[in-house]
Amino acid sequence: MDYRIIKSPSQGTLEMLFRRKGSASSVTIENYDAVGLVQGRLIDMVYAADIAEKAAGVVVEDIKGHCPQHLIMIALFGDTASVEAAIQEIRDKLNKTGEMQ
């Protein structure tokens, strides 16, 4: 599983992410200054999305892509502290349960 946090994402980066979102948002994404990116297997990304939303005030979106290894990516939108907390909680829970290395 790969993790990245983009603090103060550029307008071009945001436009690229919004173009690649898997579906229309059911929640308005606003008041964010960071984007967390997490990539892995589908089962782990669904689990990670649940962890992130419960851990911090972030909005999680699936991001479409083309990956021959069948990995997917989710984006976590929120303030920097919330995105960092969500990523840390994902790391802690997935490593604790042994579901991801």
Buried (B, 14 or more C-beta within 10 A) or exposed (E): BEBEBBEEBEEEEBEEBBEBBEEEEEEEBEEBBBBBBBBBBEEBBBBBBEBBBEBBBBBBBBBEEEEEEEBBBBBBBBBBEBBBBBBBBBBEBBEEEEBBE
